């Protein structure tokens, strides 16, 4: 009897191990956070789709940095949405790997904000004001990325305050922006800022929108939609108006 039990134990252990491996394979095929992953995968695809039309529309400008600033904006969107979609899709085998993806996800928010500022500084503000603000914003972005790399567990409210404050740095040049842009262009700029801000508040406060009814679509997914809405407003601003500004 004892011999049979001893023989059965290794077999049982192997069976449990095989079951775990099968389950792990199934888990890999599933998205970690479907709502968040899908929304920002769509955002990445839309950013890539808008890249060529935007660059073509802005081609031929005498300012050598005009086209470059448009490219920086597109790249920043692709990086943000790509990093976010990747992090929310994959549940890797080690905590360290998942933490790296999470850090990249958060760090790319700073890149998107600075990337959106780039054509505004280069095309709208220009000169000392524009390039001064550009250096300032990218300096904040670099500092923010370092903070996220070292302190990824910082409170959500703290991160949101930094993101929102960075996004509204443009008020320092409000008069020049307001008088340079048309009313419609300024409207798109303002709309994008407001939408991003509302999204940041939802992110910080974890507002339970739809959480009770939808397992895979809650406040974080709502936040993702607001980010996409802000990006859309600013893409329209840059494509429709800034790309063709002298």
N, C-alpha and C positions, 0 to 999 in steps of 0.2 A: 504493500500500500504506500509506504513511504517512498519507494523507488518510483512508482507511478507519479506521485505528487512532485517529486524532484524533477522528473522528466517534463511534466506539464508546465512547470513554472517558466522555464526558458521560452517555451512555445507561446505561453500567454504574454510574456514580455515582448516577444517579437511581434505578436498580433497588435498589441497596444501601440508599439512603435510605428507599425505600418499604418494604423488608423490615424495616428498623429500626422504622419507624412502626407497622407491623402487629404486630411483636413487642411493642412498647411497649403497644399497645392490649390485647393478650392478657394482658400482665403486670398491667395495671391491674385486669383482671377477676379475677385470682387473689388470694387472701389471702396476705399476706406470711408470716405464721406461723399457719397454720390452727388448730392445736390451742389455742394461746394466745388467738387471736381468738374462736373459737367458745365456749370455756369462759367467758370473761368477758362475751361478748355474752349468754349465758344468764344470767349473774349479774346483768347490768343489767335484763334482762326480769323476772327474779324479784323484784328490788328494786322495780321499778315496780309489779308485781302486788301486792306486799305493802303498798304505800303507803296506799291508801284504807282497807283493813281496819284497819291500825294506827292511823290517825288517827281513824277512827270509834270504835274501842275506847277510845281515850284522851280522847274528847270529853267535855266537861262537868266537867272537873276544876277546882276553885276556884283552883288555882295558875295564874296567867296564862302562866307560862313552861313549863308541863307539855306542852301541845300543841306549842309551838314547839320544844322539845327533841326531841320525836319526829320532827318534820318535818326538823330538822337531821340527825338520824341517817339518815333515808331519803335525803335529798339527798346526803349524803356517800357513801352506797353507790352511788347512781346515777352520781355524778361519777367515782368510782374505777373502776367497771366500764365505764362509757362511755368514759373516757379510755383505759383499757387495751385495750378491744376495738378502738377506733379506731387506736391506735398499732400494734397487732399485725396489723391488717387491711391498712393502706395502706402502699404503698411509693411515696412521692411523688417528683416529678421532681428535687427539689433536696435536698442534704444539710441545708441550713438548715431546710427545712420538716419533714423527718424528725426533726431534732434537737428542734424545738419540740414535736412530738408526744411524743417520748421524755421530755422534761422534764415535760410535763403528766402523763404516765403516772406518773412517779415522785413528783411533787408531790402528786398526789391520794391517795397512800398516807398522807401526813400528815393530809390532810383526813378520810379514813376513820377513822383512829385517834382524832382529836379529836372527830369527829362521833359516834363510838360512846361516848366518854366523856360527851358532853353530857347525855343523859338520866340517866346514872348520877349525875353531879354534881348535876343539878337535882332529880331525883326521889328518889334514895336518900340522898345525903349532905346536900343542902340547906344553908341557912345559910352562915356564913362558911367552913366547911370545903369545902362543895360548890362555892361560887362562886370561892373561892380556888384550888381545884384546877382548876376549869374555865378560869380565866384563865391558870394555869400551863401547862396542856396546850395550849391554843390558842396561847400564846406560843411553845412549843416547835415547834408545827406551822408557825407563820409563819416562824420561824428556819430550820426544815428546808426549807421551800419556797424560801427565798432561797438557801440553800446549793445546792439542786438546780438552781436557775435559773442559778447562777454556776459550778457544778462538777458537771456531769452525769456526768463521767467518773470520779468518785470510786470507790474500790474497793467491790465488792459487800459485802465483810465489814463495811466501815465503815457503809454504809447499813443493813445488817441489824442491827448493834449498836444504832444509833439507833432504828430502828423497834421492836425488841424492848424496849429500855430504856423508851421512851415508853409502850409498851403495858402495862408492869408498874408504872408510876407509882402505880397504885391501891393498891399494898401500903402506901403511906404512910398510907392510911386503912383498912387491912385490918380493924381491930377494928370500926369503925362499919359497914362494908359487911357484914361477916360476921354481926353481930347484927341488922341491919336486914332482910336478905334471908332468905327461907326456905331450907331446906337444898337444895331442888330448884333454886331460882333461883340460889343461889350455885354450885351444880354446873354450871349452864349457863354462868355467867360464867367459871368456872375452865376448863371444857372449851374454850370459845372461845379463851381466852388460850393454853392449851397447844397447840391446833391451829395458831394463828397462829405461835407460837414455833417449832414443828417446821417449818412452811413456810418461815419466815425462815432457819432453819439450812440447809435444802435449797437455798434461793436463794443463800445466802452461799458454801456449799461446792461448789455446782454438782454435786451428787451425781448420778452417771450412771445414774439409774433409768430403765430401758427404752431408754436412748439407743442401744444397739447394735442394737436390733431394730425400733424405730419411728422413722422419719425425722421425723415431725411431732408426736411425742409423747414428750418427754424430761423432764429434771428441771425445766425451767421450767414446763412444763404441769402437772407434779405439784404444783409450788409454787402454781400458780393454783387447783388443786382444794383445797389446804389453806386458801387465802385464802377460798374460797367456803364451806368447812366452818366456819371461824371465824365468818364473817358469819352463817351459818345459826344457829349456837349463840347468838349474841348477839341475833339477831332474835327467836328463841324466848324468850329471857330478857326482852327489852323488850316483846314483844307479850303474852306470857302473864302476866307479873308486873308489870313497871314501868308499863305503860300504865294499869293499874287501881289503882295504889297511891295512897293519899290524900296 
